[in-house]
């Protein structure tokens, strides 16, 4: 007998993280059998919709369903649990409890969280004892199984029903009344299980079926031995797609793949980040197509044996495509040859982009049952190097998914990282034999010019623009009424002077005339405002499009192509949108597009060269309401160059934020390029400038050190390390780690027994840096408090000491080896990035005033040797001594 459990969803779960959300998952246990769902990120009302099955060995067991919150750095937090005895399912009609909400209970009465939320489950028992039969069970758990055996189950229940006196009716050679009450109860429980197994056919005692009279005996007793005691997740559709080609299977999921977002890189790091001279579909077919020999050739190179590649199967009603690969991994110096099982699942496939998640389990390695290695393959279109040649971008990332908590996380992750690094060296070499790797740097300049040159700004004629802007009901109705009134004036005779009228003053003679005059005045005013808006917007036509950047350094180029689904704020049902870009205090403004919700710009903007690489660029979309009215915001967005890959920004759709934008799902299509015209000199120049600010020599870091720094925080390749300091991060308990400084970020990293803590914030997000004098709590060392601006740096909230009532995060650092050097370096980098030119000038003036005041207070009677005079002019003139003596005496 099998216990079927469907974990559907949960609601009203308590927030376990500092950001007010949770990362919940469900763990199920029946006896020694366990199961686990996937983790739903940042959700208090998660939906899992996963199915599990357990082999029933003892009806005295109970099913325990626990909801936990995943913690990346410490042990997972307990949320709540539900316990369901199996006898309740057995006593239920048709052996099913149906779909119901269950209240989650705390772990014990001392738990601080009392309201743990609810979970929705479907629990039922099935008499089927083979996996092939149960794999076809649908989500709704139809009652077909139970209905086919209603009569037999009724007979079985009658056979082990107990009378009211608590003793069992005589059955066979056993009579419960002849035994002690304690033994009788024990016998009743045992007899209940035995009779149930006899009814199903798992015992050698034959029992007649009430339907057909067939006997069930030893043939089915052997079948139970084939069933493993380990629970497995079963799918709604597990059909062998033998008659369907791989391309046809991909087309089946392409329609749904267009609605799925491309998954982000896994947190373990990148294994491969390379461009290839091939289309995404060609690369996808080479790696994952059943007709490709890529996997078998790679296995031979790596020394793997026993490779068995399963067929691709459609599952979850055609929503996903999966296959299973098994092989024996070659032995290494540390680990013997072990068997590995790899399950590959398509997360996205729309014909242009592909994402495949491979989950590898190696239970025979040390602690192999504690984790699985997940590898994510992302294939996206790359830049076109020529008009005919296509390219694609392959990014392979990984992570270790721990199924159970262990103190060996650090060791396991390091071993996995080293193993993947060695394996994918062969992968890259083999792949390069089929498709040529491309260097984005070599093709970047020409590709940028080619992309930008293809953007043609369509200049709309003034008459067509005016017709589209004024071609609405307001203008047309005003013109019609104006012509109507003018015709009336020409056809009517002058009225006689009456009432308070006099020559030159003609007043309305009725209330109707007053109303008509008022309507005409209001309509005329609206039309005049529209004319003013049109003329003002006409001057702004073109905006900053086409203005070349000046100077040498970091040049930011933005190509604004189009927008879609913008909000309608005008009475006409349209908007007059324009876009404002802000970066490092400089702004660029696009032209205004009249009466449209899907504007086409095709405009290029270049920011003047910057000495430092930009961290963020703000994008604001407004509706033009005239020169004197406040513009209505249609949405905004932020481009973070530190967290974004420049190659991904070469062609990107940006989702706008804001009430109107979120309601309409507004997006902008842009192409963003960031180029450094100084080359490798930018690093040495920046460090030289910081050395003058700090007053101490700063060593240039090696490429290997910079690469390791970039991998820790997931930074782009243009970010380089300036300095790092050992210190303590003060939260509830001090945590020792290292503070890393670069031109755009300040980051903290600690690894304590495999539990990693890392975060970084932008220099621009820091509002103030305070120094606290040494105290006993800080172990006699000065402390540094970094205060962020309101609402900024929420990604680093887990490292903050506190969050003040104004919404500002505060980070406390202490126990620096050399506090003065760290303080000067951090202060210099912060002032160089976050302070405006006016603020820097003010600091210089304050420093000069302080020096002047100090010199005045020290007295005005200075000796000649103490006076420091600045040199004004110095020149050398050749003069003979005789002439000098003659001039002196004269």
C-alpha positions in Angstrom: 0.0 0.0 0.0 1.2 3.5 -0.8 0.5 6.8 0.9 0.1 9.5 -1.7 0.7 13.1 -0.5 0.3 16.2 -2.7 1.9 19.4 -1.2 -0.1 22.2 -2.9 0.5 25.5 -1.2 0.7 27.4 2.1 -0.6 30.8 3.2 0.0 33.3 5.9 3.4 32.0 6.9 5.4 34.1 9.4 8.3 36.2 8.2 11.6 34.7 9.2 14.0 37.0 7.4 14.9 40.6 8.1 13.3 41.7 4.9 9.9 40.5 6.1 9.8 37.5 3.8 10.8 33.8 4.0 12.4 31.0 1.8 10.0 28.2 2.7 10.2 24.5 1.8 8.4 21.4 3.1 9.9 18.3 4.6 7.8 15.1 4.8 8.6 12.0 6.9 6.9 8.7 7.3 8.9 6.3 9.5 12.4 6.4 8.1 11.3 7.6 4.7 11.8 11.3 3.9 10.9 13.7 1.1 11.5 17.4 0.5 10.0 20.0 -1.9 11.8 22.8 -3.7 12.6 26.1 -2.0 10.3 29.1 -2.9 12.3 32.3 -2.6 11.0 35.4 -0.8 7.3 34.3 -0.4 4.9 34.1 2.5 2.2 32.3 0.4 4.3 29.8 -1.6 2.9 27.3 -4.1 4.8 24.0 -4.5 2.3 21.7 -6.2 4.6 18.6 -5.8 3.6 15.0 -5.3 5.2 12.3 -3.0 4.6 8.7 -2.3 5.6 6.5 0.7 5.4 2.8 1.2 3.2 2.0 4.2 4.9 -0.5 6.6 3.0 0.2 9.8 -0.4 1.8 10.1 0.6 3.0 13.6 3.0 5.5 12.0 2.0 9.1 11.4 2.9 11.4 8.5 4.9 14.5 9.7 4.7 17.5 7.4 7.1 20.3 8.5 7.6 23.8 6.9 11.0 25.3 7.2 12.7 28.5 6.1 16.0 28.0 4.3 19.0 29.9 5.8 22.1 30.2 3.6 24.4 30.7 6.4 23.0 29.0 9.5 20.7 26.1 10.2 17.2 26.3 8.6 14.5 27.9 10.8 11.5 25.8 11.9 8.1 27.4 10.9 5.5 24.8 11.8 4.4 21.3 11.3 1.3 19.0 10.9 1.1 15.4 12.0 -1.5 13.1 10.4 -1.9 9.5 11.7 -2.4 6.9 9.0 -5.5 5.4 10.8 -7.3 8.6 10.0 -6.7 8.1 6.3 -7.7 4.5 6.5 -11.0 5.3 8.2 -11.8 8.1 5.7 -14.2 7.5 2.9 -12.5 6.0 -0.2 -9.2 6.0 1.7 -8.7 9.7 1.1 -8.8 12.8 3.2 -9.3 14.9 0.1 -7.8 18.4 -0.3 -7.9 20.4 2.9 -6.1 23.2 4.7 -4.2 22.2 7.9 -3.2 24.6 10.6 0.6 24.5 11.2 1.5 24.0 14.8 4.6 25.3 16.6 7.4 22.9 17.6 6.6 23.3 21.3 4.6 25.5 23.6 7.6 27.7 24.4 7.9 28.8 20.8 7.6 32.6 20.3 5.7 32.2 17.0 2.1 31.1 17.7 0.5 31.8 14.3 2.4 29.5 12.0 0.1 29.7 9.0 -1.7 27.0 7.1 -0.7 24.4 4.5 -2.9 22.8 1.9 -2.5 19.0 1.4 -4.1 16.1 -0.4 -3.6 12.8 1.4 -4.8 9.4 0.3 -4.0 5.7 0.3 -3.5 3.6 -2.8 -3.6 -0.2 -3.1 -1.3 -0.1 -6.2 2.0 -1.6 -5.3 4.2 -0.7 -8.4 5.6 2.5 -9.5 4.4 2.2 -13.0 0.9 2.3 -11.8 1.2 5.2 -9.4 3.2 7.4 -11.8 0.1 8.0 -13.9 -2.0 9.4 -10.9 -3.3 12.9 -11.6 -3.2 15.9 -9.3 -6.7 15.6 -8.3 -6.2 12.0 -7.1 -9.4 10.8 -8.7 -11.4 8.3 -6.8 -11.1 5.6 -9.5 -8.8 3.5 -7.4 -11.0 3.6 -4.4 -14.2 3.2 -6.4 -13.0 0.0 -8.0 -12.6 -1.6 -4.6 -15.4 -0.1 -2.6 -17.0 -3.4 -1.9 -13.8 -5.2 -1.0 -12.8 -2.3 1.3 -16.2 -2.5 3.0 -15.7 -6.2 3.6 -12.2 -5.6 4.9 -13.3 -2.9 7.3 -16.0 -5.1 8.6 -13.5 -7.9 9.3 -11.3 -5.7 11.5 -14.0 -3.5 13.1 -14.1 -3.6 16.9 -17.3 -3.8 19.0 -18.1 -1.2 21.6 -16.6 -3.3 24.5 -13.1 -2.9 23.0 -12.6 -6.6 22.2 -12.3 -8.1 18.8 -14.8 -10.6 17.5 -13.6 -14.2 17.2 -11.7 -14.6 14.1 -10.0 -17.9 13.2 -8.3 -19.6 16.1 -7.7 -16.4 18.1 -10.2 -14.9 20.7 -9.2 -11.6 22.3 -11.5 -12.3 25.3 -9.2 -15.0 26.5 -6.2 -12.7 26.9 -5.2 -9.9 29.2 -6.5 -6.5 28.3 -3.0 -5.1 27.5 -2.2 -8.1 25.3 -5.6 -7.9 23.7 -5.0 -4.2 22.7 -1.6 -5.1 21.3 -3.1 -8.0 19.4 -5.8 -5.9 18.0 -3.3 -3.4 16.6 -1.2 -6.2 15.1 -4.2 -8.0 13.7 -5.4 -4.8 12.1 -2.2 -4.4 10.2 -2.0 -8.1 9.3 -5.5 -8.2 8.0 -5.0 -5.1 5.9 -1.8 -6.6 4.3 -3.7 -9.8 3.7 -6.5 -8.0 2.0 -4.0 -6.2 -0.3 -2.1 -9.4 -1.1 1.2 -8.9 0.6 0.9 -11.9 2.9 0.8 -15.6 2.0 -2.6 -16.0 3.6 -5.1 -16.0 0.7 -8.2 -13.8 1.0 -11.1 -13.9 -1.3 -11.9 -10.7 -3.2 -15.5 -9.7 -2.7 -15.7 -8.6 -6.4 -14.4 -11.6 -8.3 -13.5 -14.2 -5.8 -9.9 -14.4 -7.1 -7.2 -15.3 -4.6 -4.3 -13.0 -4.0 -1.2 -14.7 -2.7 2.5 -15.2 -3.2 2.8 -13.7 -6.6 2.1 -10.2 -5.2 4.2 -10.8 -2.1 7.3 -10.9 -4.3 6.3 -7.6 -5.9 6.6 -5.6 -2.7 10.3 -6.5 -2.5 10.9 -4.5 -5.7 9.6 -1.3 -4.0 12.2 0.8 -2.4 11.6 2.3 1.0 12.8 5.7 -0.2 10.0 8.2 -1.2 10.1 9.6 -4.7 8.5 12.5 -6.4 6.2 11.4 -9.1 4.9 13.4 -12.0 1.6 14.0 -13.6 2.8 13.0 -17.1 5.7 10.5 -17.3 5.3 9.3 -20.8 8.1 8.0 -23.0 8.3 10.3 -26.0 9.9 7.7 -28.3 8.0 8.7 -31.4 8.7 12.4 -31.1 11.9 14.1 -32.2 13.9 16.4 -29.9 13.1 19.5 -32.0 9.3 18.7 -31.8 9.6 18.3 -28.0 11.3 21.7 -27.8 8.5 23.3 -29.9 6.0 21.9 -27.5 7.4 23.9 -24.6 8.4 27.0 -26.6 5.0 28.6 -26.4 5.1 28.5 -22.6 8.8 29.3 -22.5 8.2 32.8 -23.8 6.3 33.7 -20.6 9.1 32.4 -18.3 11.9 34.8 -17.3 15.5 33.8 -17.8 16.8 32.4 -14.5 19.7 34.2 -12.8 23.1 32.7 -12.2 23.5 30.3 -9.3 25.3 31.7 -6.3 28.2 29.2 -6.3 29.9 31.1 -9.1 30.5 30.9 -12.9 32.2 27.9 -14.5 32.0 29.2 -18.1 31.2 32.6 -19.4 32.0 32.6 -23.1 30.7 33.7 -26.5 30.6 31.3 -29.5 30.2 31.7 -33.2 26.9 29.8 -33.4 23.2 30.4 -33.0 21.6 29.6 -29.6 19.7 26.7 -31.1 22.8 25.2 -32.7 24.7 25.3 -29.4 21.7 23.9 -27.5 21.4 21.0 -30.0 25.1 20.1 -29.8 25.0 19.9 -26.0 21.6 18.4 -25.3 20.3 16.7 -28.4 20.0 12.9 -28.2 21.5 12.7 -31.8 24.6 14.5 -30.7 27.8 12.6 -29.6 29.0 15.5 -27.5 28.1 13.8 -24.1 29.6 10.5 -25.1 32.8 12.0 -26.4 33.1 14.2 -23.2 32.6 11.1 -21.0 35.4 9.3 -22.8 37.8 12.2 -22.4 37.0 12.5 -18.7 37.3 8.8 -18.2 33.7 8.2 -17.1 32.2 4.8 -17.8 28.8 3.2 -17.9 27.2 6.2 -19.5 23.4 5.7 -20.0 21.5 8.7 -21.5 17.7 8.5 -21.0 15.2 9.9 -23.5 13.7 13.4 -23.1 10.2 13.2 -21.5 7.5 15.8 -21.3 6.3 16.2 -17.7 3.9 18.4 -15.8 1.4 18.5 -18.6 3.9 19.5 -21.1 5.4 22.4 -19.1 8.8 20.9 -18.6 11.2 18.6 -20.4 13.4 16.2 -18.5 15.9 13.4 -18.9 18.1 11.3 -16.6 21.8 10.4 -17.3 23.7 7.9 -15.2 27.4 7.2 -15.3 30.3 6.1 -13.2 32.6 9.1 -12.5 36.3 8.4 -12.9 38.4 8.0 -9.8 40.5 10.9 -8.6 43.4 11.3 -6.1 40.9 11.9 -3.3 37.7 10.0 -4.3 37.3 6.6 -5.7 35.1 5.9 -8.8 31.5 6.6 -7.8 28.2 6.3 -9.6 26.4 9.6 -10.4 22.8 10.4 -11.5 22.2 13.6 -13.4 18.7 14.9 -14.0 18.4 17.6 -16.7 15.4 19.9 -16.8 14.5 22.6 -19.3 13.5 25.7 -17.3 13.2 27.9 -20.5 13.1 27.3 -24.2 11.6 29.8 -26.5 13.7 29.3 -29.7 16.1 32.1 -28.8 17.1 31.5 -25.3 17.6 28.2 -23.4 18.0 27.4 -19.7 18.7 23.9 -18.5 19.2 22.9 -14.8 21.2 19.8 -14.2 20.9 18.3 -10.7 23.7 15.8 -10.0 23.6 13.4 -7.0 26.6 11.2 -5.9 25.4 9.3 -2.8 28.6 7.2 -2.6 31.0 10.1 -2.0 31.6 11.2 1.6 28.5 13.0 2.9 26.9 12.3 -0.5 23.4 12.0 0.9 23.7 15.5 2.4 23.8 17.5 -0.8 23.2 17.7 -4.6 25.3 19.7 -7.1 23.2 21.9 -9.4 24.6 23.3 -12.6 22.6 25.8 -14.7 23.3 26.2 -18.4 22.1 29.5 -19.9 22.3 30.0 -23.7 21.3 33.5 -24.9 21.8 35.4 -28.2 25.0 37.2 -28.5 26.0 40.3 -30.5 26.2 39.9 -34.2 29.8 40.2 -35.4 28.8 40.6 -39.0 25.6 40.9 -41.0 25.4 37.2 -41.6 27.2 35.5 -38.7 25.3 34.8 -35.4 26.8 34.4 -32.0 25.5 33.1 -28.7 26.4 33.5 -25.0 27.0 30.4 -22.9 27.0 31.0 -19.1 27.3 27.9 -16.8 26.9 28.5 -13.0 26.7 26.2 -10.1 25.7 25.8 -6.5 25.6 23.1 -3.8 22.1 22.4 -2.7 22.3 21.0 0.9 19.5 18.6 1.7 20.6 18.4 5.4 22.5 20.7 7.6 26.2 19.8 8.2 29.3 21.4 9.6 31.2 20.2 6.5 29.6 22.7 4.1 32.9 24.6 3.4 34.8 21.4 2.7 32.0 20.1 0.4 31.7 23.3 -1.5 35.5 23.6 -2.0 35.7 20.0 -3.3 32.8 20.5 -5.6 34.3 23.7 -6.9 37.6 22.0 -7.7 35.9 19.1 -9.4 33.8 21.3 -11.6 36.8 23.4 -12.5 38.6 20.3 -13.7 35.6 18.8 -15.5 34.7 21.9 -17.5 38.2 22.4 -18.8 37.5 19.3 -21.0 34.0 20.6 -21.7 35.4 23.9 -23.0 38.1 22.3 -25.1 35.7 19.9 -26.7 33.1 22.6 -27.4 35.7 24.9 -29.0 36.3 22.1 -31.6 32.8 22.5 -32.9 32.2 26.3 -32.5 34.8 29.0 -32.5 35.0 31.0 -29.2 34.6 34.8 -29.7 36.4 37.5 -27.8 34.0 40.2 -26.9 36.8 42.8 -26.5 38.0 42.3 -30.0 34.6 42.7 -31.6 33.2 45.1 -29.0 34.2 48.4 -30.6 33.1 47.5 -34.1 30.0 45.8 -32.8 29.0 48.8 -30.9 29.4 51.1 -33.9 27.5 48.7 -36.0 24.6 48.4 -33.6 24.4 52.2 -33.2 24.7 52.9 -36.9 21.7 50.7 -37.5 19.5 52.9 -35.4 17.8 55.4 -37.7 15.8 58.2 -36.1 12.6 58.7 -38.1 12.0 62.4 -38.5 8.3 63.0 -38.6 7.2 66.0 -40.7 5.7 68.9 -38.8 2.4 68.7 -40.5 2.0 65.0 -39.7 3.1 65.6 -36.2 0.6 68.5 -35.8 -2.2 66.4 -37.2 -1.5 63.5 -34.8 -1.2 65.8 -31.8 -4.3 68.0 -32.6 -6.4 65.3 -34.2 -8.5 64.6 -31.1 -12.1 65.3 -30.0 -11.2 68.4 -28.0 -9.7 70.3 -30.9 -12.1 69.1 -33.5 -15.2 69.9 -31.4 -13.7 73.4 -30.6 -13.2 74.1 -34.3 -16.7 73.0 -35.1 -18.3 75.1 -32.4 -16.1 78.1 -33.4 -17.2 77.8 -37.1 -20.8 77.3 -36.0 -20.8 80.5 -33.9 -19.0 82.4 -36.6 -21.6 81.4 -39.2 -24.3 82.4 -36.8 -22.8 85.8 -36.4 -22.6 86.3 -40.1 -26.2 85.3 -40.7 -27.8 87.1 -37.7 -28.7 90.8 -37.5 -27.1 93.1 -34.8 -29.3 93.2 -31.7 -30.6 96.4 -30.3 -29.0 98.0 -27.3 -31.0 97.1 -24.1 -30.5 96.6 -20.4 -27.0 97.7 -19.3 -25.5 97.4 -22.8 -24.0 100.3 -24.5 -22.2 100.8 -27.8 -19.2 98.4 -27.9 -20.5 96.2 -25.1 -22.9 93.3 -26.0 -24.0 91.3 -23.0 -25.7 87.9 -23.0 -29.5 88.2 -23.0 -30.3 84.8 -21.4 -28.9 82.1 -19.1 -28.4 79.8 -22.1 -26.1 82.4 -23.8 -24.0 82.6 -20.6 -23.6 78.9 -20.6 -22.6 78.8 -24.2 -20.1 81.6 -23.7 -18.5 79.7 -20.7 -18.2 76.5 -22.7 -16.5 78.4 -25.6 -14.1 80.1 -23.2 -13.1 76.8 -21.6 -12.7 75.0 -24.9 -10.6 77.8 -26.2 -8.4 77.7 -23.1 -7.7 74.0 -23.5 -6.8 74.4 -27.1 -4.5 77.3 -26.4 -2.7 75.2 -23.7 -2.3 72.3 -26.2 -0.8 74.7 -28.7 1.6 76.0 -26.1 2.6 72.4 -25.1 3.1 71.5 -28.8 5.4 74.5 -29.4 7.4 73.9 -26.3 7.8 70.2 -27.0 8.7 71.0 -30.6 11.8 73.0 -29.3 12.8 69.9 -27.3 12.5 67.6 -30.3 15.7 65.6 -30.7 16.8 66.2 -27.1 20.4 65.3 -26.5 20.4 62.7 -29.4 23.6 62.5 -31.4 25.7 64.7 -29.1 29.2 63.1 -28.9 31.0 62.6 -25.6 33.9 64.8 -24.8 37.1 63.9 -22.9 39.0 60.7 -22.2 38.0 58.1 -19.6 34.8 56.1 -19.0 32.3 56.9 -21.7 28.7 55.8 -21.2 26.6 55.3 -24.4 22.8 54.7 -24.2 20.7 53.8 -27.1 17.0 54.3 -26.4 15.0 52.2 -28.9 11.4 51.9 -27.8 8.9 51.6 -25.1 5.9 49.4 -24.6 2.7 49.4 -22.5 3.2 52.9 -21.0 0.5 54.2 -18.8 -2.2 56.5 -20.3 -2.6 59.7 -18.3 -4.1 62.2 -20.8 -7.8 62.5 -21.3 -7.3 61.2 -24.9 -6.2 57.8 -23.6 -2.6 58.4 -24.6 0.5 60.0 -23.2 3.3 62.3 -24.4 6.3 60.3 -22.9 10.0 61.3 -22.7 12.9 59.8 -20.9 15.5 61.4 -18.6 18.8 59.6 -17.9 20.9 60.6 -14.9 24.4 59.3 -14.2 27.1 60.8 -11.9 25.1 64.0 -11.6 24.8 64.5 -15.4 21.5 64.2 -17.3 20.4 63.5 -20.8 16.9 64.0 -22.1 15.1 62.3 -25.0 12.6 63.8 -27.4 8.9 63.9 -26.6 6.7 61.4 -28.4 3.1 62.6 -28.8 0.0 60.7 -28.2 1.3 57.2 -28.0 1.7 54.3 -25.5 4.3 52.5 -27.5 6.8 55.2 -28.5 9.7 54.6 -31.0 12.7 56.7 -30.2 15.9 55.2 -31.8 18.0 57.9 -30.2 21.6 57.7 -28.9 23.0 59.5 -25.9 26.6 59.8 -24.8 27.7 61.0 -21.4 30.9 63.0 -21.2 34.0 61.0 -20.2 34.1 60.2 -16.4 37.3 59.7 -14.4 35.7 56.9 -12.4 33.5 54.1 -13.7 29.8 54.8 -13.0 27.9 52.7 -10.4 24.3 53.4 -11.3 22.2 55.1 -13.9 18.7 56.3 -13.1 16.0 56.2 -15.7 12.8 58.3 -15.3 9.9 58.3 -17.8 7.6 61.3 -17.7 4.5 62.5 -19.5 4.9 66.0 -20.9 2.2 68.4 -19.6 3.6 71.7 -20.7 6.3 74.1 -19.6 4.5 75.3 -16.5 2.9 72.1 -15.2 4.6 69.4 -13.2 5.4 66.3 -15.3 3.6 63.1 -14.4 5.9 60.1 -13.7 5.2 57.1 -15.9 7.8 54.9 -14.2 11.4 54.7 -13.2 14.2 52.2 -13.2 17.8 51.9 -12.0 20.7 50.3 -13.9 23.3 49.0 -11.5 26.6 48.6 -13.4 28.2 46.7 -10.4 25.6 44.0 -10.4 25.0 43.8 -14.1 27.1 42.2 -16.8 27.9 44.7 -19.6 27.3 42.1 -22.2 23.8 41.6 -21.0 23.1 45.3 -21.2 24.0 45.4 -24.9 20.4 44.5 -25.7 18.0 44.6 -22.8 14.4 45.2 -21.9 14.1 47.1 -18.6 10.9 46.8 -16.5 9.8 50.1 -15.1 8.8 50.5 -11.4 6.1 52.7 -9.9 2.4 52.4 -9.5 1.4 53.2 -13.0 4.3 51.3 -14.6 3.6 48.1 -12.5 -0.1 48.2 -13.3 0.6 48.4 -17.0 3.8 46.3 -17.1 5.7 49.1 -18.8 9.1 48.3 -20.3 11.9 50.1 -22.2 14.1 48.6 -24.9 17.6 49.9 -24.6 21.2 49.2 -25.5 23.9 50.3 -23.1 27.6 50.4 -23.6 30.4 51.4 -21.1 33.8 51.8 -22.6 37.2 52.8 -21.1 39.3 54.8 -23.5 42.3 54.9 -21.2 42.9 51.2 -21.2 45.0 49.6 -18.4 46.3 53.0 -17.3 43.0 53.7 -15.5 43.9 51.4 -12.6 47.4 52.9 -11.9 46.0 56.5 -12.3 43.2 55.8 -9.8 45.5 54.2 -7.3 48.0 57.1 -7.6 45.2 59.6 -6.9 44.1 57.6 -3.8 47.7 57.5 -2.6 47.7 61.3 -2.5 44.4 61.3 -0.6 45.4 58.7 1.9 49.0 59.7 2.3 50.2 56.0 2.1 51.4 53.8 -0.7 48.8 51.4 -2.1 50.1 48.3 -3.7 48.7 47.2 -7.1 47.0 43.8 -6.8 47.7 40.9 -9.1 45.1 39.8 -11.7 44.6 36.6 -9.7 43.7 38.6 -6.5 41.4 40.8 -8.5 39.7 37.8 -10.1 39.2 36.1 -6.7 37.8 39.4 -5.3 35.3 39.6 -8.3 34.1 36.1 -7.8 33.4 36.5 -4.1 31.0 39.4 -4.6 30.0 38.6 -8.2 31.4 41.8 -9.6 32.1 42.7 -13.3 35.7 42.3 -14.7 36.3 46.1 -14.7 36.1 46.3 -10.9 39.5 46.0 -9.2 40.6 45.7 -5.5 42.3 48.8 -3.9 42.8 47.6 -0.3 41.4 45.2 2.3 41.5 45.2 6.1 40.9 42.6 8.8 38.2 43.6 11.2 35.1 42.5 13.2 31.5 43.0 12.0 29.5 43.8 15.0 25.9 42.4 15.1 24.6 40.4 18.0 28.1 38.8 18.2 31.3 40.1 16.6 32.2 38.2 13.5 35.8 38.3 12.2 36.2 38.8 8.4 37.8 41.1 5.9 36.6 44.5 4.6 37.3 44.9 0.8 37.5 48.3 -0.9 37.2 49.0 -4.6 36.4 52.2 -6.6 32.7 51.6 -6.5 31.9 49.3 -3.5 32.8 48.5 0.1 32.2 44.8 0.9 32.6 42.4 3.9 33.3 38.7 3.7 33.6 36.1 6.4 33.7 32.3 6.3 33.1 30.7 9.7 33.0 26.9 9.7 31.6 26.9 6.2 28.9 29.5 6.9 29.6 32.4 4.6 28.6 36.0 5.3 29.1 38.5 2.5 27.6 41.7 1.4 28.6 45.0 -0.3 27.2 48.5 -0.6 27.9 51.3 -3.1 29.9 54.3 -2.0 27.0 56.5 -3.3 24.6 54.8 -0.9 26.6 55.9 2.2 25.2 59.0 3.9 27.7 59.3 6.7 30.7 57.6 8.3 31.1 58.1 12.1 34.1 57.2 14.3 33.3 56.0 17.8 36.1 56.4 20.4 37.5 53.2 22.0 35.4 51.5 24.7 35.4 48.4 26.7 32.7 46.9 24.5 34.9 47.5 21.4 37.8 45.8 23.1 39.8 49.0 23.3 39.6 49.8 19.6 37.9 52.6 17.8 34.7 51.7 15.9 33.4 52.8 12.6 29.7 53.3 11.9 28.6 53.4 8.3 25.1 54.9 7.8 23.4 54.3 4.5 20.8 56.6 2.8 17.1 55.9 3.4 15.9 52.8 1.6 19.4 52.0 0.1 21.5 48.9 0.5 18.6 46.5 1.4 20.5 43.6 -0.2 23.0 43.9 2.6 20.4 44.1 5.4 21.6 40.8 6.9 24.9 42.4 7.8 23.5 45.6 9.4 23.6 46.2 13.2 20.3 48.1 13.2 17.7 49.8 11.1 16.8 53.2 12.5 13.2 54.6 12.4 14.0 56.6 9.3 14.8 53.4 7.3 18.6 53.8 7.3 20.8 50.8 7.8 23.8 51.1 10.2 26.9 48.9 9.9 29.4 48.6 12.8 33.0 47.7 12.2 35.7 47.4 14.9 39.1 45.8 15.8 41.0 47.1 12.8 44.7 46.2 12.8 45.5 49.8 11.7 42.5 51.9 12.3 44.0 55.2 11.1 45.0 53.8 7.7 41.6 52.1 7.2 39.7 55.2 8.3 41.7 57.5 5.9 41.3 55.1 3.0 37.6 54.5 3.5 37.0 58.3 4.0 38.9 59.2 0.8 37.1 56.6 -1.3 33.7 57.7 0.0 34.3 61.4 -0.5 35.7 60.7 -4.0 32.5 58.9 -5.0 29.6 60.2 -3.1 30.2 63.9 -2.5 29.2 66.4 -5.2 31.7 69.1 -6.4 30.0 71.7 -4.2 30.4 69.5 -1.1 34.0 68.9 -1.9 34.7 72.6 -2.3 33.0 73.3 1.0 35.2 70.7 2.7 38.3 72.3 1.2 37.2 75.8 2.4 36.5 74.4 5.9 40.0 72.8 6.1 41.7 76.0 4.9 39.7 78.1 7.5 40.7 75.7 10.3 44.3 76.0 9.3 44.1 79.8 9.3 42.4 79.9 12.6 45.0 77.6 14.1 47.9 79.9 12.8 46.2 83.0 14.3 45.7 81.4 17.7 49.3 80.4 17.8 50.5 84.0 17.7 51.9 86.5 15.1 55.5 86.7 16.5 57.2 84.1 14.4 60.9 83.8 14.0 62.5 83.9 10.6 63.3 80.2 10.7 59.6 79.4 11.6 58.0 81.5 8.9 56.9 79.4 5.9 56.6 81.8 2.9 55.3 80.7 -0.5 57.4 81.3 -3.6 56.0 83.8 -6.0 58.6 84.2 -8.7 62.1 82.8 -9.3 64.4 83.6 -12.2 68.1 83.1 -13.0 70.0 85.9 -14.9 73.7 85.6 -15.8 75.6 88.7 -14.5 79.4 89.1 -14.1 80.8 90.0 -10.7 82.5 93.2 -11.9 79.3 94.6 -13.3 77.4 93.7 -10.1 80.1 95.5 -8.0 80.0 98.6 -10.2 76.2 98.8 -10.1 76.3 98.4 -6.3 78.7 101.3 -5.7 76.9 103.6 -8.2 
